[in-house]
Amino acid sequence: MNPARTSDPSRSPRYPLLLDLRDRPVLVVGGGPVAARRAARLLGSGADVHVIAPALCEDLGDLLAEARLTWTPRDATANDVHREPERWSLVHTATGDSEVDAAIAQRADELGIWCVRADSAEQSAAHAPAVAHGPDGIQLAVSGGGDPGRARAIRDAVADLLATGTLPLRRTRRTGSPASGGRVVLVGGGPGDPGLLTVSGRQWLMQADVVVTDRLAPTSILRELGSDVQIIDVGKTAGHHPIPQEAINELLVDHARTGSTVVRLKGGDPFVLGRGGEEALHCRAHGIPVEVVPGVTSAVSVPAAAGIPVTHRGITTSLVVASAHAGAGQVVEAARTAPHDATLVLLMGLSGLAGTADELITSGRNPSTPVAVISAGWTPRQRTVTGELATIAADVTAAELPGPVVIVVGEVVGLRAHLGDLTGAAGVQNASVGQPWA
């Protein structure tokens, strides 16, 4: 045996290496929980696993019942390391008996086969590190310098960073042809606070080659991306659409065809008045793989930030979400078929608020129905104006409330008087107007 293997591991740094064990024979000696964990990891890597042990623990028994490994029911000896005509590619010992493990490891060393001893990293020719898994095939192996507990602690901390998209995840080397590698991911960015972006959404942003973003998306997070990530702003404002929707659709397809991972970052949820469905259909029609990552929709989250649950027991269990962008007609039609006590949430309706309110009253809504208009929800600029349907447009004008806004019509607005702002965004202003919902 090479004496260097018995020395202090901190003085003899190990050479890290990832092995391709697909369909290769691997011997696991031992039938307990440690052997089960090792066998499961080996099977996950595609290895052909053989176990020698007098008995199997429950987890190994389950793997055997699923025909995922083979079992020789007896005590192992050093002679089991010798195998013909095909040699073992790797040996793992986990018998709990250090003498047996040592004998098997020594025989493996004599035959030039790497052996991992579960009982002693210092005495082992190789050892299995703690591994953190990330998206898109990322694996990080952590050695604790002979201290498995330290390795696991570091592994768990790194895994958290991978899971939250804090670490850079973007590929710098592409595989295959450009057309085969490109894809589009529609990511809902939530109502504006970067903290409300989902973990999956953040992971995809950290993998993006190209980001096509809206103005209502949490764009501050884009500063965390690499300088070589292409960011395309297609944001629309009232009366100003610099890039029409058809051109945005083509942008997504054109960049994906170069092999890029394209993230379409939207405010709220891509499929709630966000035209995400149109973009997904266009990508599919042109053979581009497309995925969607739902976002926290502003239709629910922005009222919540202002202390207004859109449904509440004893008040209403119904909710209608409508776009007021095209005028009052669509709003009135959406409200007409809803229960009389349904909460009505309107998006993109600031400029036409007076007309929408008048049409709702004409169609039968009580002029004294409580209304809240929330501007820039979930940002430090959040402001809320409350009033009645008959006067809300004048109240909003007097308050000089800027867009974008979410409009809530219904008795649930009255809960704001008891709850107040519920957002965690720093510096939120309270600009409520009108009684009794201020």
Residue, then its C-alpha position, 0 to 999 in steps of 0.5 A: m500500500n502506498p504509505a502516502r495514503t496514511s498521511d495527514p490529508s491536509r498535507s496531501p491534497r486529493y486530486p478531484l475527479l468526476l467519474d463516468l460510471r454508467d453501466r460499469p460494474v461497482l462493488v459495494v461491501g456491506g449491507g447497512p445504511v451507509a452502504a445503502r447511501r453509497a449504493a443509491r448514489l452509485l445507481g443515480s450515476g448509472a453504475d451496475v451495482h453489486v452488493i456483498a453482505p450477509a443481510l441487507c437493511e431496508d433501503l438496500g432491500d427496496l433497491l433489490a426488490e426494484a431490481r436495481l442491484t444484485w446481491t450476494p448474501r454472505d460475508a465479503t472477503a478480500n478475494d471478492v475484489h478479484r473479478e474476471p474477466e471484467r474488473w470492478s471499476l470501483v469498490h466501496t467498503a462499508t461493513g462496519d468492521s475496520e479489519v475487513d474494510a482494510a483487507i478489501a482496500q489493500r487487495a484493491d490497491e494491489l489490483g490497481i482498483w480505486c477503493v473508497r473506505a467509509d470508515s476512514a478517509e485517511q486510509s482510503a485511496a479515494h473518498a466520496p465527497a459531499v456533493a451539492h447539486g444545482p440546475d442544468g447538471i451542476q455538481l459541486a464536490v466538497s472535501g472537509g479535509g478529513d472531516p465529513g461533518r465540515a464537508r456536509a456543512i459547507r455542502d449545504a451552504v453551497a446548495d442553498l446558494l445554488a438553489t436560490g440562484t445566488l451563484p452564477l449558473r450561466r454556461t460559458r461553453r455550449t454543446g451541440s449545434p446552436a439550434s439544438g441548444g436554444r430555448v425560451v423561458l417565460v419568467g414571471g417577476g412578481p409585482g416589483d419587489p425582487g424578493l418576490l421573484t421565485v427561486s426558479g425564476r432567479q435560477w433561470l436569470m442566472q443561466a440566461d444569455v439574453v434577457v428580454t425584459d418589461r419595465l414592470a419586471p424587477t429590473s434591479i436584479l439584472r445588475e447581478l448578471g454578467s456584463d456579457v449577458q445581453i439585456i433587451d428592454v422592450g418596456k411599454t408605457a401608456g401610449h408608447h410601445p417602442i417594440p410591438q408584440e409581434a417584434i418581441n415574439e420574433l426577438l425571442v425566436d431569433h435569439a433562441r435559434t443562435g443557441s442562447t438561453v433566452v429569459r423573457l422577464k415579465g412583471g407579475d405572472p406571464f399568463v395573467l394579462g401578460r401575453g405570455g401565452e402568445e409568446a409561448l405559442h409563437c415559440r412552439a410554432h417555430g420549433i423553439p423549446v419554451e418553459v414558463v415560470p409562474g410569477v406572483t401576480s399583481a392582481v392579488s399581491v398588490p392589494a395584499a400589500a395595501g391590506i386588502p385581501v381580494t377574498h374574505r370570509g363573510i364578505t366575498t369568495s369570488l374574484v374577477v380580474a380584468s384589463a381596463h386598458a381597452g376601456a370600460g366595455q371589457v370591464v363591465e362585461a367581465a363584471r356582469t356575469a360575476p356574483h354581485d359581491a365579487t371583488l373586481v380587480l382592474l389592471m392597466g386602468l388609470s387613464g380610463l378610471a373615470g369612464t370605467a367607474d361611470e360604466l360600472i355605476t350605469s351597469g348596476r354597481n352601487p355608487s358608494t361601493p368602496v374602491a382602492v387604487i394602489s400605485a407602484g405596489w411592492t416598491p418604496r413608492q407604493r401609495t394607496v388612494t381609497g374612496e367610493l366608486a362615484t368619486i374615486a377618479a376625482d380623488v386619484t386626480a387630486a392625489e396626483l397618483p402615478g401609474p402603474v396602478v391596481i384598482v380594487v372595487g368591492e367591500v373587501v377594501g374596507l379591511r384596509a382600515h383595520l390592516g393598513d399596509l402589509t408590505g415589507a418594502a422599505g419606505v412605503q408611503n400611505a396616501s389614503v384619501g376618503q372615508p371610511w376606508a382610509 
